[in-house]
């Protein structure tokens, strides 16, 4: 099935694709010739989606899914994942008042905040990434997928498994994959929390960060990161993030303390998350 997802320009597809490519989990995601593909899972349904830049102001999607009844849910998730409904002009007008952000926004006016296909998957990625590199976290995610993911018959080369369901992960010995036992307990606890509260990762639900912080092993950075990319809170801001602190150091010559960055970011409300994406992207270009 072919779908077209329109957006209000501008849209920096190369930045979005680069972000996804750097974090693609083997067996679940591929990026080939400008096309992002991934396996998808909904209750009782498995499939794949492939997304690429279309002609005009739209993304094109090739969907392989046996149940047409779930197509509206898939479209909604894809629109969030690729940040297609953001009012960039509104955020630009607000954030460009900061002389640090103004030239960065002008350089990449179509920059978006990458979302996530699934809340539990994104939360697992965030926890796996605590205190290790992106590459190491993606390697661990691949091991988890191969061990506990559901096998998938796919016509897209490289897509072999669907991310594991919460019921499987809640009882799995995840530390056996090669991580601290405390982190394994945090991951299993996340899966159990979702079983207890199926709306735990629901975008737009009030009090999302507080619910996440109440969970074992979930600190401020992880909660804010999940809020930004899954709950779609454009004010989500992990002020202690090493990348954000480093970006200020590169741009201004002085590395701020986390508290100083948090204070400065108050002027960016209610779009601190977009400011974070601008700063992260500037750092990747500097490197």
N, C-alpha and C positions, 0 to 999 in steps of 0.2 A: 504494500500500500504506500502510495506517495502522498506526502503532506507538505504544505507550504506554511511556514510560520512567519508572519510579518512583524516588523518592528519599526519604531520611529528612529530614523538615522540621527547621528552617525553610529556605526557599530564597528568596533575593532575586532574583526574575526581572527586576525593573526595572533593577537594577544590572548584571546580566549583559547584558541587552538594550542598555543604554546604552553599555556598553563595546564591544560588537560594532558598534553603529550608528556610533560615532565612528570606527571603523576599517574600515568596509565598503569594499571595492574595487569600483569600478564595473565591471559586466560579470560579476562573480563572486559578489557578495553584495548582498542588499537587506534592509532592515528597513522593513516597512510594516504599520501598524495592529497593532503588538505581535507581529508574526511575523517571525522571522529565516529567510531563505532563502539557499541557496548552491548553487553547482555542486560536484559531487564527482567525483573521478577515482580509480579503482583500476586495476590492470593489466588493460587490455583492456575496461574498463567505464567508462561515463560516466553521470551522472544528476544529480538534484537532491534536496535535502532542504529541508523547511520545518518549523520548530520554533516552538511557542508554549506558553504556560502552560495546562495542562489543569485539569480540575476535580479537586480533591483534591491529593494530594502526587505529582504526576506532570507530565511534559512530554509533549505530543502531537507526533507527527512524521508528516508526509506525505512518503513516499519514492517517488520515480520512478526506478526502476532496472531494466534489462532482465534482470538475472541474479540470481535468488533465492539462488544459492549464496554471494554476497558479503554477504548481509544480516547474518549474525553479526558480520562484520568492521565493517560500518557501525555497528551498534549499539554495539560496543565503542568505536569512535572517538568516537561521539556522547556516550557516557557520560563519557569522558575530557574531551572538549571542554567539556561543560557541568558538569563537576566534580560528578557525581551520586553518587559513592561515598565522598566525604570524611566522616570522623568529626568533624563540627563540634564536638560536645560535648567531645571529647577536647582539641581545639585551644583551645577557649574556656577550659577549666579551667586550661590551662597559661599561655596568654598573658594572661589577665585578672589574673595576679599583678603585671603591670606597670601602675602607675597611669595611664600614658599611654594604653595600649591598652584598658583595662577599659571606660571609657565609650564608646569608639568601637565596640567589639564589642557592647555593650548597645544602642547606637543602631541597628546594622545586623547583627542576629544571624544572618541568612541569607546573608551575603556569601560568595561562592565565588570561587575563582581561575579565571578563564577559561582554557581550554586551547586546543588548536589541532586543526584537522582533519588536517593533514599536516605532518610535520617539516620538509621542505624549504621549504614555503611559509612556515612560521613563521620559519625561519632567514633566509630572504630578507627577510621583513618586518623582522626585528631589524636586519639589516645595512643595509637601506635607511633605517632610522630613526636611524642613527648621526649625531649632530651636526646633525640637522635636525628640523623640527616633525613632529608626527603627520600633519598635513594634507599637507605636502610629501611625506612618505614614502608616503602612500596614493596620491597623484597619480602618483608614480613607479611604484608597483606596478600601477596601472591601465595605464600605458603599456607596461609589461613584459607584462602579460596580453594586451593588444590586439595586440602585436607577435608574441609567441611562444606564446600560449595556443592550445589546441585549440578550434576553433569547436564550439558546442553548440546543438543544436535542443532548445529547452526550452519547456514550457508555462507556466513561471513568468516573468512579465514582468521584463525587466532582466537575466536570466541568459543571457549570450551565449557565454561561454568557460569552459574548465576550465584551472586553473593548469598551466603548462608542465611537461613531464616533464624529469627530470634530464639525459637524453641530449641534449635540445635546448638546455638552458641551459649545459651544460658547454662547448659550442663557440660559443656566441653572443657577439657583441661588445656586451656589456651597457652598456659605458660610452657607447655611441652614444645611449642613452636619455636622457642628460643628467646624468651623475654622474662623479665623479673616476675616472680609469682604475684607480687602486689599488682602489677599491671594486668596480668591475666585475670585476677579477681575483679579488677575494675571493669574489664571488658565483659566478663560474664555477668557482672552486676548491671551493666548497661542493657544487656539483652533482657535480663529479668525485669528491669524497670519498664522496658517497653511492653513486655507481656502484661505487667500489672497496670500500665497506663498506655493504651494504644495510641493516645494523642500526644505522647511525650514530645515528639519531634514535629508536631503539626505547625506549619508556618502561620505566623500571625497570632498565635494563641498568647494571651496575656500571661506574664509571669514565667516565661520560658527559661530565662537565665537562672532565676531563683530555684526552679525545680531541678535544673541540671546541677547547680552548686550543692544541692542537698544530697547528691549521689556520692558514694564512696569513690575517691580518687579523681574527682572532677574539680579542678581548680578554676580560677578566674580566666586564665588564658584559654583553656579548653572550652569552657562555657561560652565565652565571647566568640570564639571561632565558630562553634556550632551555631550560635545565634545568627552570625553574619551569613554563613553559607547555606544553612539549612532552614532556620526559622525565618530567614530573609529579613532580618532586622538591620536596616541600613545604618543604624547607630551602634551596632555591635563593634567593639573596639578592644582588642587584646593589647592593652598599652604596654605590657611587659614583654611583648614579642621582640626577640633579638633582631629580626629583620627590620622591624620598624625603627628600633633604636639605631641600628647600623645605617639606615637610609638617612636619618637626620645627621649622623656623623659625616656621611659622604657629601651631603648637600650643603651643610653649614659649617663643617670643620670641627664641630664639638659634639661628642656623644652625650645626650641627655640622660638623666636618671629616669627610670620608669615613671616615677611620680611627676617629674617635670613634663614628660610627654603627655601624661593624663591631664595635667592642668592646661597645657596648651591646646589639647584636643577639645576642651570644653567649648571653644569658639566654633568648632566644626559641627557641633550638634545641630540638627538630628541626623547628620550624614557622615558620622565619623568612620563608618565602615567603608564608604566609598573613598574617603581620604586615605584610609589604610591601603586600599587596593592601588591607588595612585602612587603611594610611597613604595610599596612592595615592587611595583612594576619599574619604578625609577631605579631601584637597586639592581634589579636583574639586568637592566640595560647598562648600568655603570660597570657591572662585573663582566 
